[in-house]
Each structure stands twice: as structure tokens, then as C-alpha cells.
Amino acid sequence: MLENGKEYCTCKRKKCPRHGDCKACLEHHRLNSRYLPYCKRKKSRGEKADS
């Protein structure tokens, strides 16, 4: 199970070398990014929740 509570990565950046590797992704965003990882962002108003 991944950090997002799902069995698969919900990030839309499929070509990212960290896609599906939550530990590496969270570390990258903690050190190098001003944005939260895709799975940790708040859902926008128009975006449907994953079920």
C-alpha cells in the first residue's frame, strides 16, 4: 500500500523516475520542491475524488 492509501500512485506525472515510489517522492518534495506531492495536495473544486 502506498502513502496515499491506494494500491497505485495517483500522480499524473507518469514519466517521473519517482512515480510509484512514495518514499523517494516525499523526500524529493521535502528537499527540492516548493509544491506538495500530487497525492498530498488538496482536491480542487472541479476535481473528482478517487473512490
Biopython code that builds the backbone (N, CA, C, O; Angstrom):
import numpy as np
from Bio.PDB.StructureBuilder import StructureBuilder

atoms = [
    (1, "MET", "N", (0.846, -1.175, 0.000)),
    (1, "MET", "CA", (0.000, 0.000, 0.000)),
    (1, "MET", "C", (0.893, 1.240, 0.000)),
    (1, "MET", "O", (1.908, 1.287, 0.695)),
    (2, "LEU", "N", (0.506, 2.228, -0.778)),
    (2, "LEU", "CA", (1.282, 3.451, -0.903)),
    (2, "LEU", "C", (0.867, 4.476, 0.151)),
    (2, "LEU", "O", (-0.106, 4.288, 0.881)),
    (3, "GLU", "N", (1.625, 5.552, 0.205)),
    (3, "GLU", "CA", (1.390, 6.642, 1.153)),
    (3, "GLU", "C", (0.002, 7.266, 0.998)),
    (3, "GLU", "O", (-0.569, 7.761, 1.970)),
    (4, "ASN", "N", (-0.537, 7.243, -0.214)),
    (4, "ASN", "CA", (-1.839, 7.846, -0.465)),
    (4, "ASN", "C", (-2.999, 6.938, -0.052)),
    (4, "ASN", "O", (-4.161, 7.305, -0.228)),
    (5, "GLY", "N", (-2.699, 5.768, 0.489)),
    (5, "GLY", "CA", (-3.732, 4.838, 0.933)),
    (5, "GLY", "C", (-4.280, 3.963, -0.184)),
    (5, "GLY", "O", (-5.200, 3.179, 0.046)),
    (6, "LYS", "N", (-3.741, 4.081, -1.367)),
    (6, "LYS", "CA", (-4.193, 3.306, -2.519)),
    (6, "LYS", "C", (-3.156, 2.240, -2.865)),
    (6, "LYS", "O", (-2.063, 2.202, -2.299)),
    (7, "GLU", "N", (-3.520, 1.395, -3.787)),
    (7, "GLU", "CA", (-2.608, 0.361, -4.264)),
    (7, "GLU", "C", (-1.765, 0.860, -5.445)),
    (7, "GLU", "O", (-0.857, 0.163, -5.898)),
    (8, "TYR", "N", (-2.065, 2.061, -5.940)),
    (8, "TYR", "CA", (-1.367, 2.608, -7.094)),
    (8, "TYR", "C", (-1.079, 4.093, -6.859)),
    (8, "TYR", "O", (-1.724, 4.735, -6.030)),
    (9, "CYS", "N", (-0.125, 4.619, -7.583)),
    (9, "CYS", "CA", (0.257, 6.022, -7.467)),
    (9, "CYS", "C", (-0.750, 6.882, -8.228)),
    (9, "CYS", "O", (-1.068, 6.586, -9.380)),
    (10, "THR", "N", (-1.255, 7.944, -7.595)),
    (10, "THR", "CA", (-2.253, 8.805, -8.230)),
    (10, "THR", "C", (-1.633, 10.003, -8.944)),
    (10, "THR", "O", (-2.354, 10.831, -9.501)),
    (11, "CYS", "N", (-0.327, 10.102, -8.933)),
    (11, "CYS", "CA", (0.341, 11.226, -9.583)),
    (11, "CYS", "C", (0.136, 11.174, -11.090)),
    (11, "CYS", "O", (0.183, 10.104, -11.698)),
    (12, "LYS", "N", (-0.090, 12.341, -11.687)),
    (12, "LYS", "CA", (-0.331, 12.382, -13.129)),
    (12, "LYS", "C", (0.955, 12.410, -13.946)),
    (12, "LYS", "O", (0.907, 12.317, -15.172)),
    (13, "ARG", "N", (2.107, 12.538, -13.283)),
    (13, "ARG", "CA", (3.392, 12.558, -13.983)),
    (13, "ARG", "C", (3.940, 11.138, -14.110)),
    (13, "ARG", "O", (4.768, 10.704, -13.309)),
    (14, "LYS", "N", (3.474, 10.437, -15.107)),
    (14, "LYS", "CA", (3.806, 9.013, -15.288)),
    (14, "LYS", "C", (5.269, 8.782, -15.636)),
    (14, "LYS", "O", (5.796, 7.709, -15.342)),
    (15, "LYS", "N", (5.935, 9.734, -16.241)),
    (15, "LYS", "CA", (7.329, 9.557, -16.659)),
    (15, "LYS", "C", (8.329, 9.929, -15.574)),
    (15, "LYS", "O", (9.535, 9.784, -15.774)),
    (16, "CYS", "N", (7.858, 10.399, -14.444)),
    (16, "CYS", "CA", (8.741, 10.781, -13.345)),
    (16, "CYS", "C", (9.478, 9.549, -12.827)),
    (16, "CYS", "O", (8.864, 8.495, -12.661)),
    (17, "PRO", "N", (10.775, 9.658, -12.569)),
    (17, "PRO", "CA", (11.525, 8.493, -12.075)),
    (17, "PRO", "C", (11.072, 8.048, -10.681)),
    (17, "PRO", "O", (11.360, 6.923, -10.274)),
    (18, "ARG", "N", (10.376, 8.901, -9.955)),
    (18, "ARG", "CA", (9.894, 8.564, -8.616)),
    (18, "ARG", "C", (8.442, 8.097, -8.617)),
    (18, "ARG", "O", (7.893, 7.829, -7.548)),
    (19, "HIS", "N", (7.801, 7.992, -9.780)),
    (19, "HIS", "CA", (6.397, 7.575, -9.871)),
    (19, "HIS", "C", (6.225, 6.191, -9.244)),
    (19, "HIS", "O", (6.863, 5.225, -9.662)),
    (20, "GLY", "N", (5.360, 6.111, -8.242)),
    (20, "GLY", "CA", (5.107, 4.838, -7.564)),
    (20, "GLY", "C", (6.034, 4.567, -6.387)),
    (20, "GLY", "O", (5.844, 3.583, -5.672)),
    (21, "ASP", "N", (7.026, 5.414, -6.174)),
    (21, "ASP", "CA", (7.971, 5.255, -5.068)),
    (21, "ASP", "C", (7.742, 6.401, -4.079)),
    (21, "ASP", "O", (8.420, 7.427, -4.138)),
    (22, "CYS", "N", (6.785, 6.216, -3.177)),
    (22, "CYS", "CA", (6.371, 7.291, -2.266)),
    (22, "CYS", "C", (7.513, 7.836, -1.422)),
    (22, "CYS", "O", (7.626, 9.048, -1.237)),
    (23, "LYS", "N", (8.341, 6.968, -0.920)),
    (23, "LYS", "CA", (9.426, 7.407, -0.039)),
    (23, "LYS", "C", (10.355, 8.378, -0.769)),
    (23, "LYS", "O", (10.697, 9.432, -0.234)),
    (24, "ALA", "N", (10.759, 8.026, -1.981)),
    (24, "ALA", "CA", (11.650, 8.886, -2.763)),
    (24, "ALA", "C", (10.936, 10.174, -3.171)),
    (24, "ALA", "O", (11.548, 11.243, -3.166)),
    (25, "CYS", "N", (9.681, 10.092, -3.515)),
    (25, "CYS", "CA", (8.908, 11.262, -3.932)),
    (25, "CYS", "C", (8.749, 12.243, -2.774)),
    (25, "CYS", "O", (8.972, 13.441, -2.947)),
    (26, "LEU", "N", (8.369, 11.754, -1.609)),
    (26, "LEU", "CA", (8.189, 12.625, -0.448)),
    (26, "LEU", "C", (9.505, 13.294, -0.055)),
    (26, "LEU", "O", (9.525, 14.470, 0.308)),
    (27, "GLU", "N", (10.593, 12.547, -0.129)),
    (27, "GLU", "CA", (11.907, 13.110, 0.191)),
    (27, "GLU", "C", (12.285, 14.195, -0.822)),
    (27, "GLU", "O", (12.798, 15.247, -0.441)),
    (28, "HIS", "N", (12.037, 13.944, -2.097)),
    (28, "HIS", "CA", (12.323, 14.924, -3.146)),
    (28, "HIS", "C", (11.539, 16.214, -2.898)),
    (28, "HIS", "O", (12.104, 17.305, -2.981)),
    (29, "HIS", "N", (10.267, 16.101, -2.602)),
    (29, "HIS", "CA", (9.444, 17.286, -2.377)),
    (29, "HIS", "C", (9.823, 18.000, -1.077)),
    (29, "HIS", "O", (9.686, 19.220, -0.984)),
    (30, "ARG", "N", (10.284, 17.274, -0.099)),
    (30, "ARG", "CA", (10.710, 17.887, 1.154)),
    (30, "ARG", "C", (11.974, 18.727, 0.938)),
    (30, "ARG", "O", (12.115, 19.807, 1.513)),
    (31, "LEU", "N", (12.885, 18.224, 0.111)),
    (31, "LEU", "CA", (14.170, 18.894, -0.089)),
    (31, "LEU", "C", (14.194, 19.893, -1.241)),
    (31, "LEU", "O", (14.818, 20.948, -1.122)),
    (32, "ASN", "N", (13.535, 19.588, -2.346)),
    (32, "ASN", "CA", (13.769, 20.325, -3.590)),
    (32, "ASN", "C", (12.575, 21.035, -4.194)),
    (32, "ASN", "O", (12.707, 21.646, -5.255)),
    (33, "SER", "N", (11.439, 20.980, -3.572)),
    (33, "SER", "CA", (10.266, 21.470, -4.266)),
    (33, "SER", "C", (9.465, 22.428, -3.401)),
    (33, "SER", "O", (9.391, 22.272, -2.182)),
    (34, "ARG", "N", (8.872, 23.413, -4.041)),
    (34, "ARG", "CA", (8.003, 24.332, -3.311)),
    (34, "ARG", "C", (6.561, 23.843, -3.332)),
    (34, "ARG", "O", (5.692, 24.452, -2.708)),
    (35, "TYR", "N", (6.299, 22.762, -4.035)),
    (35, "TYR", "CA", (4.959, 22.193, -4.130)),
    (35, "TYR", "C", (4.854, 20.920, -3.312)),
    (35, "TYR", "O", (5.845, 20.223, -3.094)),
    (36, "LEU", "N", (3.649, 20.626, -2.863)),
    (36, "LEU", "CA", (3.392, 19.344, -2.210)),
    (36, "LEU", "C", (3.323, 18.257, -3.258)),
    (36, "LEU", "O", (3.016, 18.544, -4.415)),
    (37, "PRO", "N", (3.600, 17.021, -2.892)),
    (37, "PRO", "CA", (3.410, 15.924, -3.843)),
    (37, "PRO", "C", (1.944, 15.864, -4.266)),
    (37, "PRO", "O", (1.057, 16.280, -3.520)),
    (38, "TYR", "N", (1.704, 15.357, -5.438)),
    (38, "TYR", "CA", (0.351, 15.315, -6.004)),
    (38, "TYR", "C", (-0.644, 14.640, -5.061)),
    (38, "TYR", "O", (-1.784, 15.088, -4.937)),
    (39, "CYS", "N", (-0.221, 13.569, -4.400)),
    (39, "CYS", "CA", (-1.134, 12.826, -3.530)),
    (39, "CYS", "C", (-1.434, 13.554, -2.218)),
    (39, "CYS", "O", (-2.369, 13.179, -1.511)),
    (40, "LYS", "N", (-0.655, 14.591, -1.880)),
    (40, "LYS", "CA", (-0.850, 15.327, -0.630)),
    (40, "LYS", "C", (-1.569, 16.661, -0.829)),
    (40, "LYS", "O", (-1.905, 17.333, 0.147)),
    (41, "ARG", "N", (-1.804, 17.047, -2.074)),
    (41, "ARG", "CA", (-2.463, 18.322, -2.352)),
    (41, "ARG", "C", (-3.954, 18.235, -2.058)),
    (41, "ARG", "O", (-4.558, 17.165, -2.137)),
    (42, "LYS", "N", (-4.531, 19.376, -1.717)),
    (42, "LYS", "CA", (-5.979, 19.430, -1.534)),
    (42, "LYS", "C", (-6.637, 19.281, -2.896)),
    (42, "LYS", "O", (-6.107, 19.748, -3.904)),
    (43, "LYS", "N", (-7.773, 18.641, -2.921)),
    (43, "LYS", "CA", (-8.512, 18.473, -4.163)),
    (43, "LYS", "C", (-9.106, 19.817, -4.570)),
    (43, "LYS", "O", (-9.674, 20.527, -3.740)),
    (44, "SER", "N", (-8.975, 20.164, -5.847)),
    (44, "SER", "CA", (-9.569, 21.401, -6.325)),
    (44, "SER", "C", (-11.081, 21.215, -6.473)),
    (44, "SER", "O", (-11.585, 20.092, -6.459)),
    (45, "ARG", "N", (-11.771, 22.299, -6.612)),
    (45, "ARG", "CA", (-13.227, 22.238, -6.637)),
    (45, "ARG", "C", (-13.762, 21.389, -7.795)),
    (45, "ARG", "O", (-14.737, 20.659, -7.617)),
    (46, "GLY", "N", (-13.150, 21.472, -8.957)),
    (46, "GLY", "CA", (-13.619, 20.738, -10.129)),
    (46, "GLY", "C", (-13.128, 19.302, -10.212)),
    (46, "GLY", "O", (-13.592, 18.539, -11.059)),
    (47, "GLU", "N", (-12.202, 18.925, -9.350)),
    (47, "GLU", "CA", (-11.597, 17.597, -9.404)),
    (47, "GLU", "C", (-12.443, 16.588, -8.619)),
    (47, "GLU", "O", (-12.866, 16.855, -7.494)),
    (48, "LYS", "N", (-12.677, 15.445, -9.224)),
    (48, "LYS", "CA", (-13.463, 14.400, -8.565)),
    (48, "LYS", "C", (-12.573, 13.599, -7.616)),
    (48, "LYS", "O", (-11.392, 13.377, -7.887)),
    (49, "ALA", "N", (-13.151, 13.179, -6.523)),
    (49, "ALA", "CA", (-12.420, 12.360, -5.555)),
    (49, "ALA", "C", (-12.288, 10.940, -6.091)),
    (49, "ALA", "O", (-13.220, 10.406, -6.694)),
    (50, "ASP", "N", (-11.121, 10.331, -5.867)),
    (50, "ASP", "CA", (-10.899, 8.921, -6.252)),
    (50, "ASP", "C", (-11.646, 8.006, -5.294)),
    (50, "ASP", "O", (-11.592, 8.196, -4.079)),
    (51, "SER", "N", (-12.336, 7.026, -5.830)),
    (51, "SER", "CA", (-13.052, 6.070, -4.974)),
    (51, "SER", "C", (-12.460, 4.705, -5.071)),
    (51, "SER", "O", (-12.937, 3.777, -4.418)),
]
sb = StructureBuilder()
sb.init_structure("model")
sb.init_model(0)
sb.init_chain("A")
sb.init_seg("    ")
for serial, (resi, resn, name, xyz) in enumerate(atoms, 1):
    if name == "N":
        sb.init_residue(resn, " ", resi, " ")
    sb.init_atom(name, np.array(xyz, "f"), 0.0, 1.0, " ", f" {name:<3s}", serial, name[0])
structure = sb.get_structure()
